[in-house]
């Protein structure tokens, strides 16, 4: 049976987390990060994944208080987690627009050494001036340049890691390109993995090309088996252009899981969770993110607005922009009219991640189906509770996957590359 990969995402952004649940704990205390990481390692997961934002998000000029505010810096947290885990990969989201290759390459190489080869970098980009205001150069970067800078950034970091020979000899480096011109000597020996694992999360055409040319893992989001199969085939089909094989890139969608003793109980649990995630207040805020208008006077239990979205709106700052608000609004209206849904009901149906809902046996079978039918190589689980949201999955689903031979019972290697079945990169010194 085809083996799946599993990773754990620390929750706390958008409308995934159920803040009001009495089991919800701190998003900043180390004990929360440690609990989730230890649970993931107990389940023999490939890696633990931290998202990161560089500015507090705003909604209508105010801090968007339904998201995490004050999350610690990712690499600092992961360096601490390296001391309390042994095999679990440690993946940090770090922006390629507002960092520099030499400094970030040092931090990632350091994590890889401290963890004995478990570091990963989720490469993200940004072109908005709102985030750029927190940095000296501001939001100068044209949107069209964000992936060209990211590609050169990753390439430059790899040059730095390769400036030390595998046997531990330092050599001078020099890089001259469109975005970076640096030279000198790198201060950290070549990482245990050769290069830390590179993850990419963009879904645009440029993002897909960047993933095919550069990434080891793609963190994606697709709502159905068929959509996942289409994305999987399309991205894997680009690899040959870069001399890469299908196994060189792992595609892992972010998913949620809701369990119950029976499928019917799991469906009831899932409905209750979604009602908490999309409260009346959150439904209106989600609507405003698409429409770009103040819709606070609308009834969440009433119909969608008849007014069209404002495509040039700056009502929402620091959150992922809706690429085509008019198209999204049309899709929501079609869904609402076809099913007779209110604003809140429409948001609940339209904004959910791919969810696996059912008994442990049902969920295990569905996960295996996605992998067997070429919709994913594995999954990044996004729990709705911090920090105990993975406990049931690890206790009830993972043993079934192990019994059925679709997931490892023990780690067979010590590095993240070994968990993912990725070869160590050839030294290009």
N, C-alpha and C positions, 0 to 999 in steps of 0.2 A: 504494500500500500504506500502511496506517495506520502512522504513525511511533510508535516506542516511546521511552520515556525510561529512562535507566539511571543508577543512583547506586551509590556504594561505601560500605559500612558497615565501619568499623574494627572488627575482631573482638576477642573477649576476654571474653564473658560466657556464662553457662550452659554447655551442653555442646557448643558449636560448635567452639571452638578445640581443635586437637590440640597440646597443650603438649609432648609428648614427641618430636615430629618434630625431627630435627636442624636443619631449616631454620627452625624457630621462633625468633624473635628477641625483643628487648625490647618491652614494652608501654608504656614510658615514655620511651625515648630519642627525641629529635626525628627522628632518621634514619628510624625506623619509620613515623612519620606522613607524613614527606616522601615516602618511597618509594611508599606506597600512593596518596597524593594525586597524585603525578606520573604514576603508572600510569593512574589514573582520567582525568586530563586528557589523557594521550596517547591514551586510548580515546574521547575526546570525551564523557565522561560529563556528566550534568547537575550532579551535586553529590557532595560527600564528606560523610559523616554520622558524627558522634560521639555515642555513647551516654554516659550519665553516671549515677552513683549518688551519693547524699549520705551514705551510711554503708556501712562494710564489712559485707557480709552474714555472717550467722552460722548455724551448723548445730549444734544441740545444745550451744549455749553457746560454740562455738569459731568462729573465723574460717573461712568456707567457702573453703578454699584451692584449690578447683578453678575458682574465678572469678578475674577480675582483682582484685587489691588494689593500691591506690595509683595509679589512673589520674589523670593531671593534669586540671585544670579545662578544660572544653571550649573556651570562648571564647578563653582564653589561647593554646591550641594553634592555633586557627583564625586568630587574628591573625598568628601566626608563619607559618602556611601561606599567608596572603595574599601574603606577600613572595616566595614561591617558586613560585607559580602565577599564571596570567594570566586564565583564563576559567572555571575550575571553581568551581561553587557551594560554599559552606562552611556546613554545617548543624550547629548545636549543640543538644544536648538540655539544656534548662534548666527546672527545676521551678517551676511557678506557685504552689505552696503555700508554699515557704520562700524566696521572693524578693519584692522589691517593684517595682512598675511603673516608678517614676522611674529607679531605679538600673539595672534591666535594660534599659529602653528606651535609655538612654545607651550601654550596652555594645554592644547590637545595632546602634544607629545608627553607632557608631564603627567596628565591623567592616564595615558596609556602605560607609562612606566609604573606609576603608583599602583595601578590596577592589574599589572602583569598582562597587559594586552586586551583590555576590555572596552576601550574608548570608541565612541562614535560621534559624528558631527552631523546634525540635521541642518543643511544649508538652506537658509531662507533669505529673501531679498525684500527691499522696501524702496519705494520711490517717492513717498509722500512727504511733503514739507512739514506736516504736523509732527511726525516722528523726528524729522531732521532738526526741528527746533531745539531738541535736547543735545545736539552735537554742534561742534564748532563750524563745520562746513554747511550745516543746514540741509534742506531738502533739495540740493542742486541737481541731483542725478535724474536725468531723463528716464522715463519709464522704459524706453526702448533699450537703454543701456544696462538695466539692472542684471540681466542674465549674462551679458558679455563681461561685466565686471565679476560676477559670481564665478563664471567659468575660468577667468584668468586668476581669480583669487584661489580657487581649489588647485589649479595647476601650479601656482606659485608655492602654495603650502607643500605640495608634494615634492617640488624641487628642493625646498628647505629640508624636509624629512630625509631626502635622498642625498643631502650634502654630507652626511656622515656615511661611511662605508658600513656594511653589515658587521665587520669585525671591530668597529668602534673607532675609526679614524676620522677626524674632522677635516673637511676640505672647504675652501672658500666657495661662496655662491655668488652669482650675479644674475639678476633678472631685469630685462627691459621690455616693457610692453605698453599697451594703450593706457592702462590704469595704474600700473605699478612700475617703478624703477628703483630697485634696491640692490645692495651688494654688501658683503661682509662675511661673517662666520656665524653659523647657527650654534646656539649654546647647549642644545640638548641632543644626546645621541639618538640615532635612528630608533623610532618606536618599536616595541616588541612585535607589533603586527605589520611592521614595515610602514604602512599608512593606517591611521584610524579609519574605521568604516565610515563611508559617506552616505548620508540619507538625504533624500530630496522630496519635497512635499507639494510642488506646484503642479497644476493640472492643465495649464494653458499649452498651446502648441510649443511655445518656447520652452516651457517647463518639461514637457515630454522629451524634447530633443536634448535638453540638458541632462535629464535622467539617463537617457540612452547612451550619451557620450561619456558621462562622468560618474554617476551614482552607483552605489552597491545595493541600495534599498530604496524603494519608492513607498512613501506613506500617502495613500490615496483614499478616496471616499466615493463609493458607488453603491447605489441603493438596491440593485437587483442582481441576480445571478447573471442575467444576460448583459447588463451594463458592465459588470466586472469582467466578463469574458471578452467583450469588445475592447475594453481598455487594455487588458492583459495582452491580447494578441497584437494590438496596435503598437504598444510600447516595445514589447519584445521583438516585434518585426523591425524596429529601427536599429537593433543592436549590431547586426551584421555590417552596417555601414561603417562602424567603428572597430571592426575586427573582433567583436565580442560574441560570446555564446549565450543562449537563453538562460543558463544557470548562473551567469555572471551578475544578474540583476534580480533581486527578490522583490516581488510586489506584494505589499502588505496593507490592505485597507484598514482604516480605523473603524471599529465596530463596538456596539454595545451588546450585552448579554443580560437577559432576565430569565431567572430560573423559577420553577415551581415543582411541587411533587408530581403534578400532572400538567399537561399542556394547557388545560383550561385555567388552572390556577396561575400559571405563568402569564397567560394573557391578561388576567385580572390584575396581576402585579404590575405588568408593563403599562397598562392603562392608568393605574394609580400613579406610577412614577412619571409618566408623561404629563399628567394633570399638574403634578408638582413642579416639573421642569418648566412648563408653559403656563404660568399663573396668568390671571387676567392682566396684570401689569406687564408681564414679560411678553404676552401676546401683542399688546399695543406697541411695545418697543421694537419687537421683531417686525411688525407691520411698518413702522416708521423707518426702519433700516432699508426696506425696499422702496417705499414711497418717497422718502426724503422730505416728509412733511410732518408738521405737528398734528397728530391725530388723537391727542389726549381726550378730545371730546367724544370720541366714538365709543360705542358699547362693545366690549369684547365678545359679548354673546349676540351681537347684531351682525348685519351683513358687511361685506367688504366695501371700502369707499368706491364711489363712482368716479371721483376725481382721478386723473392720471398721475403717475409718479413725476417728480421733479428730477431730471437726470443730472442737473448741475448742483444739486444740494450739498451742503456741508454740515447738515444736521448731525451726522454721525462721523466721528473722527477717531482714527486709530483702529478701526475694525475693518475686516476685509470688505472691500466695496463690491456691491452687486454689479456684475459686468454689464447687464442689460436690464435695468429696472422695469422697463415697459414689457419686455418678454416675460419676466418673472411674474409681474402683476397679471398679465394675461393668462398665464398658466394657473395661478392661484384662483383667478375668477372662474376659469373653466372647471377646476376641481370643486370649488365652492358651489357653483350652480348645478353641477352634475350630481352632487351628493347632498345638497341642501345644508352646507356647513356654515357655521358662524365664523367670525374672525379667529377666535381662539381655536376652534376645531380645525380650521384651515392651516393655521400655523403649526398645530400639533402634527398634522399629517405631512406637511411640506418641509419641515426642518429636522426631522428625525434622521439620525445616522442609520446605516444598515444595522438592523437589530436581529439577533438570534434569540427567539423567545420559545420556551418550552421546558419540558422535563430535561434532566441531564442527558438522557439517552437521545432525545430529539435534537438537542443543541449539538451534541457530539456528531450526530449523523449529518446535520446540515453543514457544519464546519468542514467535515470531510468531503462533502459533496462539492463545495466551492473549490477546494484544492484539487480534487480528482478531475473536475470538469474544466480546469484552466481558467478560473476566475480570480485566483489568488495563490500565492505561495505560502501564505500564512496571514496572521491578523495581529493588529495592535489594539488591544482591549482598552476601552475608555470607560471606566466604571463611573457610576453616578454618585458614589459616596467616597469621602476621604476620611480615614485611610483604609477602611475595611471592605471596599467595594469588590475586591478580587477574591476574598476568602472563600465564598461559596463555589466559585468557578474552579479554583484550585483544589478544593476538597471534593467536589462532586463530578466535575466534567473531566478534568485532567486524568484522573485514574481510568476513566472509560477510554479516553484516547490512547492511553498507554497500553491498556489491555488489548485494544483492537489493532495495535501496531502502527498507528498513524502519528504518534508523537513519542519522543524519547522518554525512557524511564530514568536514565542517568545522563549527565553530561559526559561526552566522550573526549572532549578537549578542554583546554583552559582559556582560549581566546574567543572573542566574539566572532572573528572570522571562521574559526572552527565550528562554532554553533551554527552559523549561517551557511556553511559549506562553501566558503569563498577562499580562493587561493591567496596566499600572501603575494602582494605585487612584486614584480621583478624590479630589482634595484636598477635605477637609471642614472647612476652617478657619473 
